[in-house]
Each structure stands twice: as structure tokens, then as C-alpha cells.
């Protein structure tokens, strides 16, 4: 009975939390921050029992450590709500993201972009590069929903080919496109988390990540050379629907306008980029649906899917709020001062530090630890180092290292989805993408060292 009441209250509490965050950010009123913190605490309480086991364990550790810090620093209990608010912005961003996802779907942009795979290809190498590019574009806002769509389209093109070969091609091109675009995506939780941890601005990070994304795309495309000698027989039942440059251009223009509107809000309101993106997503989605003359369908779809999409946030909410609580609590203690000497010694060997971050981020997701958990743990240990080392370098290492799991982490959501679609062991997908994962992280590591 109690659990059912908790489950029913989650969507309402999450919505109230997001509203409180928006109002508090606009007004700066202290009492609203207390309301926001109280709602965050209640949201954590009603979500903890329903989160995945790994998130429950990590959250319990963070909460216990945070309580220990409160006792150590003799923090009054009245201040606890204010310690709960540091990561509410991430929850709000994830809350708003499905709205633009729905506009892309009702506007048919997902189906349209997949038509670029219908263009005649002479060999599998051409199809690999094209599917890598389409995955890159669709994954920006569709995230996991892009994977089954691309699998369905590619399966039609690859009829009659060896199944092991086609499975390898699809797992490589689709998942790598997802991972490559994520390094700069304005709505990627790992990027937003790295920005919060390191304190760098997204604007200063963006040019470097766009450059890295281009290099990674070229590196990923070169993998297609291994398929260039395999002819593609396209005498299949694929419907020859030609893609339109105008609709592709409209999609890219909408993306540019969304990012530009977030930057404008950031400059006008003096807030962080990801907070500005949170504010921009819903009105931009509404305006886009009106321009497409799909507003009623947008409202209807949002109403039907609202409860499930909001309740699905509970796993990440448990992680983000518990880590934010711990991070705020530990900042009130003298722990970082006690770590000053070991940190200064470690900062003398940045190559060793970066390689360690990369290896841990590469290995732990393969054995089942979520990359956001890995980044959150590093977020604590790296705080003192941020005072003596370029935080931009650390942000790049964290992002590229943790995102390498997006296409080869055995228990990562993307790999799990692809494993189910292809009906192959997820460790096989890890094996197919492991070498590129090493290259992916190594490129980020080199870039970070160059910026020191």
C-alpha cells in the first residue's frame, strides 16, 4: 500500500520539483530554494525503493557519507534541504528532453533521416559510413529510440547477407554514431554532469568537443574500409523513398536554433547553459509543433506519455540527488584541505592520472557499473585537483572516457537494446567495439594533455 502510494506520487513530485527549480532560478528567492530542496528530498525518498539495485547501493553510500559529513561539520538539520539542490538542474533537463523528442517523431524527421540509407550503395563500406552519419544525427535527441529505428531500416538493406557480418556492421555503425555525437550533445547527461563537476562553461567546452567529434567521426568512418570489398545486393523489398535535402536542412536548422536560443537565454539571464537549455526545450518544442501544424497531436502524445516518461527518471534521480547531497555536504568539511598534499603530488603526473581515469571508465561499465556512477565517483576525488589543474582538460577526459561505454559497455542501455535486436550476446558487441573504444578514449586523453 505504501509503495503503491509512493509510485503514484512520483510524477507529481518530480513535476513540482522542476517547477520549483525554474521559479527559484528566475527569482533567486531563498525560500523557494528551501521548497526545492524539500521536494528533492521527498522525491528521493519515494524513488529509492524503485530504482535499480546498482543505483540503490551507490545512493545509499552517498547518503551515508553525506550524513557523516553533516555530523562532522556540525551542520544544522535546517540546512539539509539546501544541500539537496545542486543537481536538480540535471533532473529538470531530463524532464524536459522528451518534449523535443516527440516533436521530431510527429514531424517525421526520424523516418525521413533514415531514408538516407535508401541511397544506392555500391558496397557495405558505403552503407556503413551512411548509417554512421544517420545514427549521429538521429541520436542527438532521439537517444535510445534511434537504435531500433535504424536497425529496422538497415535490416531491409542487408537481407541475404551473412548474419554475423550484418550484426557486426549494425552494432558498429549505429552505436558508434550514438557515442560520437554524444561528446558535444547539449542534452547528454554525462556532458552536463562533467560540466557541473568541473565548473567549466559549456561554451568554452563546445569548440573542443566539436573538433573531437569530427576527428572521432573520421576515425569511425575509416573502420568502414574493412567492408569496402563486400558488394551490397540491394535487390530487396526496400521502399525507394528518396530523402529530401530541404527537410534534412530544416532539421539541422531547428537544432542550430535550439542551441542558439539556449545560448541567448544563458547570456540574458546569467545562468548556466544547461539550465538555459532546460528552459528552452519546452517552449521551443511547442513552437516547432505549431509551425509543423501538429500542435494538437503534440499535446495528445505528451499527455499520453507524460506519466511513463517522468516515472522513468527515478533511477537517475536517485543517483543525481544522492551525489549532489554528498558533494554539498563534503564541501562544508575540511576534507579537501586534508587531501591537499596527496593531490599536489598526483597533479605532478597528469598522464598517469588521465590514463587511470580512462582505464577505470573503460573497465567498470563492462562489468556492470553505470558510467554516470563512475563519473560521480571521480567527481568527488577530482575536486581538489581542479584547483591545480586545468578543469577543461579534466572535463574532456571524463566525457570521452565515460562515453566510450556508450557503444561498448556490456550492460549499458544502448548495448542491451542492440543485443536484444540482434539476438547476440552483449559481450560480443563489446568485443566488436572494444578497439574503437580504446581509440575513442585515447583521442580524448591526447586532447586533454594538449590543453594542460
Number of C-alpha atoms within 10 A of each C-alpha: 6 8 12 9 10 18 17 14 16 23 21 14 19 24 15 17 25 23 14 22 26 20 14 18 17 12 10 12 11 11 11 17 21 21 19 26 26 19 23 31 21 17 24 25 14 22 23 21 16 17 21 13 12 15 24 19 14 19 25 17 15 22 20 14 19 22 18 15 22 22 14 14 15 11 15 9 10 8 13 19 18 21 25 28 25 18 22 21 23 24 24 25 23 19 22 21 20 22 23 21 18 21 26 20 15 17 17 12 17 24 18 18 21 23 19 20 25 20 14 13 17 15 16 24 23 21 27 27 23 21 26 26 23 22 28 23 22 26 23 22 22 20 19 18 16 23 23 15 15 24 18 12 17 22 17 15 22 22 17 14 15 9 13 10 12 19 22 16 24 24 26 24 27 29 26 29 28 28 28 30 25 26 26 23 21 20 22 21 18 22 25 22 22 26 24 20 23 22 14 18 15 21 11 10 17 15 12 19 23 16 14 22 22 14 15 24 21 12 15 21 20 13 17 20 13 11 17 16 11 12 14 21 16 17 9 11 9 15 9 11 13 12 17 13 11 9 14 15 11 13 19 13 11 14 14 12 13 19 19 14 18 24 21 16 19 18 13 10 12 11 14 22 22 27 21 25 26 24 19 21 23 17 13 20 24 18 13 19 22 14 10 12 12 16 18 11 14 22 14 12 15 16 10 10 13 16 14 10 17 20 20 15 19 26 20 20 27 28 25 27 27 30 28 23 27 26 25 21 26 21 14 16 17 12 12 17 10 11 13 14 12 11 20 15 10 14 18 12 10 16 15 12 15 21 16 12 21 23 14 15 30 24 14 19 23 19 12 13 19 21 26 21 22 19 20 22 14 17 21 16 13 18 17 21 21 20 14 12 16 16 23 23 24 27 25 28 28 31 26 28 30 30 27 28 29 24 30 32 33 26 22 20 15 23 26 19 17 24 20 12 15 19 10 14 14 22 18 16 25 21 15 18 22 19 11 20 25 15 15 25 28 18 18 27 23 15 18 24 16 9 13 12
